[in-house]
């Protein structure tokens, strides 16, 4: 059996960050103690982490201070910096279990038709005393996109959408090609880059989620970065943009870019006209799912619809936000320790590397117990 570190030497983790040095340093400390991958930090903060601090980290952790550079510019720069066979885009406040990343690489080694592989996820937060765990992306369970035809993969993925690719271990060559198109133009709806990436990557090849806890996603540790980029404005969804705010020229421009991406990433003959139809099918598949989710919500909480009828859409929207807040509070108050959440996930057939998980719990615990109050 190949040691995990030998697998991970073939992986680069790309971490964009902005004005969150405390979380970046936590992440850098974690990977300094769990050597293996190359970690690229793309910091758009106004101030640089002091050189005296940076000097203590190994060469595998590469910090780039890029003040004033947008997320677009920083991600674009990463295309030249990644020189390993595999790559993963990560969050600056999140963790990945090394052994699970190794198993994702092993999976890709054994199936060259796959372009990406991800593991299962758990959310975590700090309750003031310890790290607690919450459910995260349950739709990742047994999630496989293995259709032979690119169009079928795209439509299936967008019809059952869950972000299984944007934070997955990917083949670098395909990842770079995807981002070349994603970064050509920034469309003004929330998570536009994520959705473009997921569409192009699912078209590019097969993917799967293995039953291995890989990804620990932060909940509420810090305020999410919003409105510094059109794709980070949560007030406009693809649904609202596509059917309301975008004019025909903008929609055609979006379809044209995706069509070109599909045609260039395809190994078959040039099928520009057919691929434009495929691009629209991908968008429509996602929008159809989005509409269903909205209808399901209105049925389960029917009095929100009544509020909308009597008091207007704004009141309904505010009530919806309030109910989400209350539900989240209740959910968090009842959340068990992170290790216990992992045991619950294990009962559903997910393998847990408890040594790797305990290292993460230790990092979180150490971070909060030694953190200087702000």
C-alpha positions as CSV (number, residue, x, y, z in Angstrom):
1,X,0.0,0.0,0.0
2,X,1.3,3.5,-1.0
3,X,1.6,5.8,2.0
4,X,-0.9,8.7,2.0
5,X,1.9,11.3,1.7
6,X,3.1,9.9,-1.6
7,X,-0.4,10.3,-3.0
8,X,-0.7,13.8,-1.5
9,X,2.5,15.0,-3.1
10,X,0.6,14.9,-6.3
11,X,-2.1,17.3,-5.0
12,X,-2.3,21.1,-4.8
13,X,-4.9,22.8,-2.6
14,X,-5.8,26.3,-3.8
15,X,-7.1,28.6,-1.0
16,X,-8.4,32.1,-1.9
17,X,-8.7,34.3,1.2
18,X,-9.6,37.9,2.1
19,X,-9.1,39.7,5.4
20,X,-9.1,36.5,7.5
21,X,-5.5,36.0,8.6
22,X,-6.5,34.1,11.8
23,X,-8.3,31.4,9.9
24,X,-5.6,31.2,7.2
25,X,-2.9,30.7,9.9
26,X,-5.0,28.0,11.5
27,X,-5.2,26.3,8.1
28,X,-1.4,26.7,7.5
29,X,-0.6,25.3,10.9
30,X,-2.8,22.3,10.1
31,X,-1.1,21.5,6.8
32,X,2.3,22.2,8.3
33,X,1.6,19.3,10.7
34,X,-0.1,17.1,8.1
35,X,2.5,17.4,5.3
36,X,1.8,16.0,1.8
37,X,0.0,18.4,-0.5
38,X,1.2,21.7,-1.9
39,X,-1.0,24.5,-0.4
40,X,-1.3,27.7,-2.3
41,X,-2.7,30.7,-0.3
42,X,-4.0,33.6,-2.5
43,X,-4.5,36.5,-0.1
44,X,-6.3,39.6,-1.3
45,X,-6.1,41.3,2.2
46,X,-4.7,44.8,2.5
47,X,-2.0,43.6,4.9
48,X,0.5,40.8,4.5
49,X,1.1,38.1,7.1
50,X,4.5,39.1,8.6
51,X,7.5,37.5,7.1
52,X,8.7,36.3,10.5
53,X,5.6,34.1,10.8
54,X,5.7,32.9,7.2
55,X,9.3,31.7,7.5
56,X,8.3,29.0,9.9
57,X,6.2,27.1,7.3
58,X,7.6,24.4,5.0
59,X,8.1,25.2,1.3
60,X,5.0,23.1,0.4
61,X,2.9,26.0,1.9
62,X,3.1,28.9,-0.6
63,X,1.7,32.2,0.5
64,X,1.0,34.9,-2.1
65,X,0.0,38.4,-0.9
66,X,-2.1,40.0,-3.6
67,X,-3.6,43.2,-2.1
68,X,-6.4,44.7,-4.1
69,X,-6.7,41.7,-6.4
70,X,-10.2,40.5,-7.0
71,X,-11.2,36.8,-6.5
72,X,-11.2,36.6,-10.3
73,X,-7.6,37.8,-10.5
74,X,-6.4,35.5,-7.7
75,X,-8.0,32.4,-9.2
76,X,-6.7,33.3,-12.6
77,X,-3.2,33.4,-11.2
78,X,-3.5,30.0,-9.7
79,X,-3.7,28.4,-13.2
80,X,0.0,29.1,-13.6
81,X,0.9,28.2,-10.0
82,X,-0.6,24.7,-10.0
83,X,2.0,22.2,-11.2
84,X,0.7,18.9,-9.7
85,X,-1.4,16.2,-11.3
86,X,-4.4,16.9,-9.1
87,X,-5.9,20.0,-7.5
88,X,-8.6,20.9,-5.0
89,X,-10.0,24.4,-4.4
90,X,-10.5,24.8,-0.6
91,X,-12.0,27.2,1.9
92,X,-9.8,29.2,4.2
93,X,-11.8,28.1,7.3
94,X,-12.3,24.5,6.3
95,X,-10.5,21.2,6.8
96,X,-9.8,18.1,4.7
97,X,-8.8,14.7,6.0
98,X,-5.5,13.7,4.4
99,X,-6.3,9.9,4.1
100,X,-9.6,10.7,2.4
101,X,-7.9,12.9,-0.1
102,X,-5.5,10.1,-0.8
103,X,-8.4,7.7,-1.4
104,X,-9.9,10.2,-3.9
105,X,-6.6,10.3,-5.8
106,X,-6.4,6.5,-5.7
107,X,-10.0,6.3,-7.1
108,X,-8.9,8.6,-10.0
109,X,-5.9,6.5,-10.6
110,X,-8.1,3.4,-11.1
111,X,-10.6,5.1,-13.4
112,X,-9.3,7.4,-16.0
113,X,-12.7,8.3,-17.3
114,X,-13.3,10.2,-14.0
115,X,-12.3,13.8,-13.9
116,X,-13.1,14.4,-10.2
117,X,-13.7,12.6,-6.9
118,X,-15.0,13.9,-3.6
119,X,-15.7,12.4,-0.2
120,X,-18.6,13.0,2.2
121,X,-18.9,16.2,4.3
122,X,-19.8,17.3,7.8
123,X,-20.4,20.8,9.0
124,X,-18.8,22.0,12.2
125,X,-19.0,25.0,14.5
126,X,-17.7,26.1,17.9
127,X,-20.3,26.3,20.7
128,X,-18.0,28.1,23.1
129,X,-16.6,25.0,24.6
130,X,-16.0,22.4,21.9
131,X,-16.4,21.7,18.2
132,X,-19.9,20.4,17.3
133,X,-21.1,18.7,14.1
134,X,-24.1,19.2,11.9
135,X,-25.3,17.5,8.7
136,X,-23.7,18.8,5.5
137,X,-24.8,18.0,2.0
138,X,-26.7,14.7,2.6
139,X,-27.3,14.5,-1.2
140,X,-23.6,13.5,-1.5
141,X,-24.6,10.0,-0.4
142,X,-23.9,7.5,-3.2
143,X,-23.7,10.4,-5.7
144,X,-22.3,9.2,-9.0
145,X,-22.3,10.9,-12.4
146,X,-21.2,8.0,-14.7
147,X,-23.3,8.5,-17.8
148,X,-21.3,7.8,-21.0
149,X,-22.6,10.8,-22.9
150,X,-21.5,14.3,-21.8
151,X,-25.0,15.7,-22.3
152,X,-26.5,13.1,-20.0
153,X,-23.9,13.7,-17.3
154,X,-24.6,17.5,-17.4
155,X,-28.4,17.1,-17.3
156,X,-28.3,14.5,-14.5
157,X,-26.0,16.6,-12.4
158,X,-27.9,19.8,-12.7
159,X,-31.2,18.1,-12.2
160,X,-30.1,16.7,-8.8
161,X,-27.7,19.5,-8.1
162,X,-25.3,19.3,-5.1
163,X,-21.8,21.0,-5.3
164,X,-19.9,17.7,-5.7
165,X,-17.2,19.0,-8.1
166,X,-16.1,22.6,-7.2
167,X,-14.5,21.3,-3.9
168,X,-13.5,17.9,-5.2
169,X,-10.1,16.5,-6.0
170,X,-9.9,17.1,-9.8
171,X,-7.5,16.3,-12.6
172,X,-5.5,19.5,-12.9
173,X,-5.5,19.7,-16.7
174,X,-9.3,19.5,-16.8
175,X,-9.7,21.9,-13.8
176,X,-7.5,24.5,-15.4
177,X,-9.4,24.2,-18.7
178,X,-12.7,24.7,-16.8
179,X,-11.4,27.8,-15.0
180,X,-10.1,29.3,-18.2
181,X,-13.7,29.6,-19.3
182,X,-15.3,30.3,-15.9
183,X,-12.9,33.2,-15.4
184,X,-13.5,34.7,-18.9
185,X,-16.7,36.5,-17.7
186,X,-18.4,37.1,-14.4
187,X,-22.2,36.9,-14.6
188,X,-24.1,38.9,-12.0
189,X,-25.9,36.1,-10.1
190,X,-25.0,34.3,-6.9
191,X,-22.5,31.5,-7.2
192,X,-22.2,32.0,-11.0
193,X,-18.6,30.7,-11.0
194,X,-19.6,27.6,-9.0
195,X,-22.5,26.8,-11.3
196,X,-20.4,27.3,-14.5
197,X,-17.6,25.2,-13.1
198,X,-20.1,22.4,-12.1
199,X,-21.6,22.4,-15.5
200,X,-18.4,22.3,-17.5
201,X,-16.8,19.7,-15.2
202,X,-19.7,17.4,-15.3
203,X,-19.7,17.7,-19.1
204,X,-15.9,17.0,-19.2
205,X,-16.1,13.6,-17.6
206,X,-17.4,11.2,-15.0
207,X,-17.2,11.8,-11.2
208,X,-18.2,10.2,-8.0
209,X,-18.5,10.7,-4.2
210,X,-16.8,8.0,-2.2
211,X,-18.1,6.9,1.2
212,X,-15.3,8.5,3.1
213,X,-15.5,11.5,5.4
214,X,-13.2,14.0,3.6
215,X,-14.5,17.6,4.1
216,X,-15.2,19.5,7.3
217,X,-17.2,22.6,6.4
218,X,-17.2,25.6,8.7
219,X,-20.5,27.0,9.9
220,X,-20.8,30.5,11.4
221,X,-17.1,30.8,12.5
222,X,-16.8,34.0,10.4
223,X,-18.9,36.2,8.3
224,X,-19.0,34.9,4.7
225,X,-17.3,37.2,2.1
226,X,-20.2,38.9,0.3
227,X,-20.6,41.6,-2.4
228,X,-16.9,42.0,-3.2
229,X,-17.7,40.4,-6.5
230,X,-20.9,40.0,-8.6
231,X,-20.9,36.2,-8.0
232,X,-20.9,36.8,-4.2
233,X,-24.1,38.8,-4.1
234,X,-26.8,36.4,-2.6
235,X,-29.6,38.7,-3.5
236,X,-29.8,37.6,-7.1
237,X,-30.1,33.9,-8.0
238,X,-29.7,32.3,-11.4
239,X,-33.5,31.8,-11.5
240,X,-34.1,35.6,-10.9
241,X,-31.3,36.6,-13.3
242,X,-32.3,34.2,-16.1
243,X,-36.0,35.0,-16.1
244,X,-36.0,38.6,-14.9
245,X,-32.8,40.7,-14.7
246,X,-30.9,39.3,-17.7
247,X,-31.9,40.5,-21.2
248,X,-31.8,38.2,-24.2
249,X,-28.3,39.4,-25.2
250,X,-26.9,38.4,-21.7
251,X,-28.6,35.0,-21.8
252,X,-27.2,34.3,-25.3
253,X,-23.8,35.5,-24.1
254,X,-23.9,33.0,-21.2
255,X,-25.0,30.2,-23.5
256,X,-22.3,31.1,-26.0
257,X,-19.5,31.0,-23.5
258,X,-20.7,27.6,-22.1
259,X,-21.1,26.3,-25.7
260,X,-17.5,27.2,-26.5
261,X,-16.3,25.6,-23.3
262,X,-18.2,22.3,-24.1
263,X,-16.9,22.2,-27.6
264,X,-13.2,22.8,-26.6
265,X,-13.3,20.4,-23.6
266,X,-15.0,17.7,-25.7
267,X,-12.8,15.0,-27.2
268,X,-15.3,14.5,-30.1
269,X,-15.9,16.4,-33.3
270,X,-16.9,20.1,-33.2
271,X,-20.6,20.2,-32.4
272,X,-21.1,23.9,-31.6
273,X,-24.8,24.1,-32.6
274,X,-25.6,20.9,-30.6
275,X,-23.6,22.1,-27.6
276,X,-25.6,25.3,-27.5
277,X,-28.7,23.2,-27.0
278,X,-26.9,21.2,-24.4
279,X,-25.9,24.3,-22.5
280,X,-29.5,25.5,-22.4
281,X,-30.6,22.0,-21.2
282,X,-28.1,22.2,-18.4
283,X,-29.4,25.6,-17.2
284,X,-33.1,24.5,-17.5
285,X,-32.4,21.3,-15.6
286,X,-31.0,23.3,-12.7
287,X,-33.8,25.9,-12.8
288,X,-36.4,23.1,-12.8
289,X,-34.9,21.6,-9.7
290,X,-34.8,25.1,-8.1
291,X,-38.5,25.7,-8.8
292,X,-39.4,22.3,-7.3
293,X,-37.5,23.1,-4.1
294,X,-39.3,26.4,-3.8
295,X,-42.7,24.6,-4.3
296,X,-41.8,22.0,-1.8
297,X,-41.0,24.7,0.8
298,X,-44.2,26.6,0.2
299,X,-46.2,23.4,0.6
300,X,-44.5,22.4,3.9
301,X,-44.8,25.9,5.3
302,X,-48.0,26.9,3.7
303,X,-48.7,29.8,6.0
304,X,-45.7,31.7,4.4
305,X,-47.8,31.7,1.2
306,X,-50.7,33.1,3.1
307,X,-48.4,35.9,4.5
308,X,-47.4,36.6,0.9
309,X,-51.1,36.9,-0.2
310,X,-52.1,39.2,2.7
311,X,-48.9,41.2,3.4
312,X,-46.9,40.9,0.2
313,X,-43.8,39.1,-0.9
314,X,-41.4,41.1,1.2
315,X,-43.1,40.0,4.4
316,X,-43.1,36.4,3.2
317,X,-39.4,36.6,2.4
318,X,-38.6,38.1,5.9
319,X,-40.7,35.4,7.6
320,X,-38.8,32.8,5.6
321,X,-35.5,34.2,6.7
322,X,-36.7,34.3,10.3
323,X,-37.9,30.7,10.2
324,X,-34.5,29.6,8.8
325,X,-32.7,31.5,11.6
326,X,-34.9,29.8,14.2
327,X,-34.4,26.4,12.7
328,X,-30.7,27.0,12.5
329,X,-30.5,28.0,16.2
330,X,-32.5,25.0,17.3
331,X,-30.4,22.7,15.1
332,X,-27.2,24.2,16.6
333,X,-28.4,24.0,20.2
334,X,-29.1,20.3,19.7
335,X,-25.9,19.5,17.8
336,X,-23.6,16.8,19.3
337,X,-19.8,17.0,19.5
338,X,-18.2,16.7,16.1
339,X,-16.8,13.2,16.8
340,X,-20.4,12.0,17.7
341,X,-21.7,13.4,14.5
342,X,-19.0,11.5,12.6
343,X,-20.2,8.3,14.4
344,X,-23.7,8.9,13.2
345,X,-22.4,9.4,9.7
346,X,-20.4,6.1,10.1
347,X,-23.6,4.2,10.8
348,X,-24.9,5.1,7.3
349,X,-21.9,3.4,5.7
350,X,-19.3,6.2,5.6
351,X,-15.7,5.3,6.6
352,X,-14.2,7.7,9.2
353,X,-10.5,8.1,9.8
354,X,-10.8,9.0,13.5
355,X,-7.1,9.8,13.8
356,X,-7.4,12.4,11.0
357,X,-10.7,13.7,12.4
358,X,-9.1,14.0,15.9
359,X,-6.3,16.1,14.4
360,X,-8.9,18.5,13.0
361,X,-10.8,18.7,16.3
362,X,-7.5,19.4,18.1
363,X,-6.8,22.2,15.6
364,X,-10.2,23.8,16.2
365,X,-10.0,23.4,19.9
366,X,-6.5,24.9,20.0
367,X,-7.5,27.8,17.8
368,X,-10.4,28.9,20.1
369,X,-8.7,28.3,23.4
370,X,-5.6,30.3,22.4
371,X,-7.4,32.9,20.2
372,X,-6.9,36.5,21.2
373,X,-10.4,38.1,21.8
374,X,-11.3,40.8,19.2
